[in-house]
Amino acid sequence: MVKKPARKAHRTPKGQVNGGARIRKGVVSKSLGVSVRRREEAQITELFGEIDYDPEYDYKKHRLWR
């Protein structure tokens, strides 16, 4: 009787730091999310000092509750 080789899950080796993810897909997904957040933060910081606000706008007047 011939045994089939066991299928291995794509797990990271024990010695590697993987951010708490159990499989490689989790590590890749987490790192992709981190890079997207960093890019968004960089784009937001570029807007500092660029937005001009209307000094006559009364935000308290436009609240839903009073």
Secondary structure, DSSP 8 states (H G I E B T S, - for coil): ----------B--TTS--TT-SBHHHHHHHHHHHHHHHHHHHHHHTTTTT----TT--TTTT-S--
